[in-house]
Amino acid sequence: MDTTSGTLDEALERLHTTGPEFKGFLSNHGPMAVEALVRHGQARTVHRWLDDYATRLEDVPSTRTTITEANWQEALGDPRRVTDWTAHLTRQVAERPWREVLAEWWPRLLPGIAGAATHPVIRVGHAVRTLLEQGEEEPRIAELAHAIGYWAARHTTLPVSVRPSGTAAPDDALATLPHVADQQTSVVDGLAQLPGTQGWLAAAESLRAPQGPEDAREQLAALVRAATHRYLDYGHGNAVLLVHAATAPNAILRTLPVLPRELWAPSLAAAWTASAALTSVYSPAEPLPALKAGALTPQEVFERAAAHGDEHAIKLTDTALDVASWTPDGDDRALLAALRSMELITPGED
């Protein structure tokens, strides 16, 4: 095992002794942030970062009742059962290949993508990337079980159902979404306003329907790019929550390679609905002034994110670097969006 892989596994093992949430509802971002730090050459900072972050975390919640294949539906969406869910998924990945387990649970959980402000699916995406790129060591498979279990416990359906059926590209569709009336509110209360927001469903369904799995993958990448670019101009609407309009669809994009192709189009629809919902709930009416920055490499931008230290800035920068890697000459707007997050987010902000 190389040094960086060992650092990641040590960090994951530390984090698995803590609960998936703290203060009653805030998500434990540790597994996602340390994975991004290691992947982008910042393994040396991981334990110092985690020493600080761990002071905010809480113990693993107590178990309640064993979850089985016969009763799992009764426990779906019950955050009090999160440790029961982790135990159930841990048993699952011990008995069967992790890809098989994920393919089984993905369609069960996809309708509940909104749970915990999309953090569970983001955590799954980071876990899958690790398994695909760095190998299938036990702590990484355990992390996938924790991530899927957390999603099951926080499974929450959106109050709207969207079927893309128009002709718009993701960037154009995001730009035409109407905003909810009260944006100074919680995620749950903001989402609850969507059904009553005039024109919202029509605007959301203006996204072009994918013409097959590969087209769904390409549209998903275009959505990640569009949401990342949009953060540069509109991230001040809610600097933390609008991060997830980009990172949630990117987590799904990272997971597609291990999913059956018939799940790719439904995955795009779920990702789009979640990203569109967050955009409408928190995007302000007016953009920020242009952000000026000298020429920076992706590595330098991520070094700044690591030094900044906030988990949300680290995650958005991680996604921005993905976007920048998709074009031969990079993507300055994506990198500037990452810098914008460091400007807008106070380290340690919940």
N, C-alpha and C positions, 0 to 999 in steps of 0.2 A: 504493500500500500504506500503511495507517495505521501509526502508531507501534507499537501493541500487536502487530499482526500481524507487523510486521518483527522485533520482539523475539522472538516465538515462532519464527519461521523461523531467525533467527540462532542461537537456543538449540538448535534441532533439528540444525542443521548442525554445531554444536560437538559435540553428543552423538553424531552419526553417525561421528565420528572415534574413538570409544571403543567398547569391547566391550559386549555386552549383559549381562555378568556380571563380578564381581570376587571375589577370594578363593576362586575355584574353583567357587562355587555361588550367591553372592548376586546378586540381580537388580539391574540398573541401573534405578533408578526415575526417573532424570532426565527422560526424555520425558513421563512421566505427570505428574510434579509440576509441571514448567514449564507444561504445558498447562493444568492446574488454576489455577496462579497467574495466568496471563494471562487466563483466562476470568473470574476473579472479581476483576478490577480491580487485581491486584498485579504488573502487568508491570514496574513500576519496580524490583521486588525480584529479578527473575529472574536477571540476570547476577551479582549479588552472591551469590545463593543458589547458583548454578551454579559460581561460582569456588570456593566452599567444597566443594561436593559432588564436583566433578571431581577433587579431590585423592585420592579413594578409588577412582577408576575406573582401568581398565587399557586397554591397547591392543587394537585389533581383532585377534582371533586369525587365524592364518595360514589360507590356503585349502588345501584338500586335493585334491578331485576335483570336476569340474563336475557339477552335478545337472541332469538333463534330465527330460522327461516320460516317458522310457523307464525311468529308474532311480530315481526319487524315493522309491519305497517302501522301497528298500534303505537310504536315508539317514534315514528317518523316525525321530525319537526319538534321534538320535545327536548329542549336544551338541558333539562334536568337529568336526562339519560345519556349525556355525552360520554361519560366513562364507560357505560354499558355498550355504547356504540363502538368506542375504540376497542374494547375487548372483543366484540363480535367481529370487527373487520380484521383485527390481529389474528384471530383464529382462521378467518377466511384465507388470508395471504399465507398462512402457515400450511394450509391444506392444499392450495391450488396456486398455479402461476399468477403473479400479480396482474398481468395483462388480462387474464381471463376474469379475475375479480373486478377489475376496473370496467371492463366491457359490460359486465352484468349490471353493475351499479350505476353506470353513467346515465342510461335512459331513465332509471328510477329517480335519480336526483336532479337531472337537468331542469325539470319544471320548477324546482326550488332554488334556482340560481341566486335569487335575491336575498337568501338567508345571510344574516350577519354582514350586510352590505357587500356581498359577493366575496368576502374574504375566504370562505372555504374552498371555492373553486380555484381561487388564485393559489392557495396553498397546494391544492392538487397539481396545478400546472408546474409549480416549482419542483415538487416531488418527482413528477414524471420526467422532467428535463434532467434531473440528477440521475435517475435510473437509466435513461437512454444514453447519456453522455459520459457518465463517470462510473458506471457499473452497478451491479445489484448486491451491494453489501447489505448486511442485515439492518443496520440503522436506517438505511434509505428505504428499504421495503417497509420497515416499521413506520417511517414518516408518512408513506402513502396511506397506510392503514389509519393513522391518526387523522390525516387530512380528509379522507373519505368519511370516517366516523364523525368528524366535526360537521361536515356538510349534511350528513343525515340528521344530526341533532338539531341543526339550525335551518333545515329545509323550510323555505318560505316561498310560496308562490306569489307572483306579482298580481296586482288587481286588474291587469289588462292582459289580453292575449293578442299577439301581433303575428300576422302572416304576411311577410314581404311579398308584394304582388305588383309593384310599380316598375319604374324604369330608372330610378335615381341611383347614383353611386353613393357610397356611405358618407363622403364629405358633404355632398349636396343635401342628402337627407337629414344629416345632423343639423345643418344650417337652417333648415325650414321648420324644425320642431318648435311648437309653441311652448312657452314657459308656464309652470303652474303659478297660481296667484300668490301663494305664500311660500317664498323660498327661505325664509328664516325659521326653519323648522327641522324636525328630526327626519331621518331617512324614511321611517315608517309613515309618518304623517305626510311627508312630501309625496311618496308613492301613492298614497290614498287619494290624492287630488287628481291623479292622471285620468281616471274615467270621466271626471267632470270638466276636464280642460278641453275647451272647444277646439276641434280640429286636430287634436293630438293623434288619435288613432289613424286618421287618414294620412297625416304626415309620416307617422311611423311605418305605415304599410306602403309608403311610396318607394321604399328600398326595392331594388330589382330582385326578383326571385332567382335563385341560383339554377343554372342549367346543368346540374350534375355535381358530383362530389368535388372535382377539381375546381370548378367555378365557385363552389361554396368556400373552399380553402382560400382562393384568391380574394374573394370578397371579404373574408374574415381578416386577412392581412391588410386589405384596404381600410377596413374599419379601425384596426389598431393604429394605422398610420394617421387616419383622420382624427381620431380622438386624441392622439398624442399631439398633433399639430394644434388642435383646438385648445388644448391646455395652455399653450403659449400665450394665447390672446384672452382666454376666458377663465383661466384657473383660479382667479381671485374670487369667483362666485362661491366656491368652497374649496380651498387649496388642498385639503386632505381627501374629501370624498370624490372630487372630480378626477383624482388619480386613478380611481377604480374604473372609470369609463374607458380607460385605455388598458389597464393591467388585467381586468377580468377577461375581455376578449382575447388578449394575448395568451393568457393561461389556457384558454380553450384551444387556441391555435397550436400551442405547444403539445397539447394532448392528442390532437387529431391523428398523428402517425400510428398510435397504438389502438385506435378505435376502428370498429367496422365502418366501411365507407358509407353505409346507409345512414349512419349517425352524423355525418358531416353537415348535411343541410339543416337538420334540426338543431345542431350545435350552433350554427351561424344564427339561426332565428333567435335562439335563447340569448346568445351573446349580444346581438343587436338590440333586443328588447331591453336588456339590462343597461346597456350603454346609453341607449336613447332615453330611458327613464331617468338615469342620473343626470344626463345632460339637461333635460327639461326641468328637473327639480332644482338644479343648482347653477346653471349658466346665467350670468348677468346679461343685461341688455347691451352694455357698451364694452368694447374690448379695451385692454390695457395698451399704453403706448408701446412702441416697438422696443424690444430688449436689445441693447448693444453689447456685443462681446467680441473679443479678438478671436483669431483663428485658434481653435482648440481641437485636439484629437479626441476620439471617443474615450481613450484611456485616461486622458487628462480630465475629461468631464466626470468619469466615474470616480477618479481619485478625489475630486471635489465633493462628490456625493458621500463618499466614505468618510471624509473629513467632517462634513456637515453632520452626519450621524443619524439623521432622522430616518426611520424605517420607511416612511412613505416616499421620501425623496430618493432613497436607495432603490425602491421598487420601480418608481417611474423612470429613473435613469436607466435601470436595467432594461425596461421596455424600449426606451428611446434608443438605446444602443442596438437593440434588435432592428428597429426601424431603419436606423442609419446603415446597417449592414446589408439592407436589401437592395441598395442602389450602388453602382460602382464608385460614384463620386461622393458617397455619404449623403447625409440629410441634415443640413444646417438647422432647419426648423425643429427637427426632433431633438437635436442636441440643445438648442435654445430652450425648448420646453423643459428639458431636464434642469437647466440652470434656473428657469423661472420657478420650478418647484422649490429649489433651495432658497430663492429669494422670498417666496410667499410662506413657507412652512417654518415655524419655529421648532428647532430640535426638541423632541420629547412631547410635542403637542399631540393630544389624543383626538 
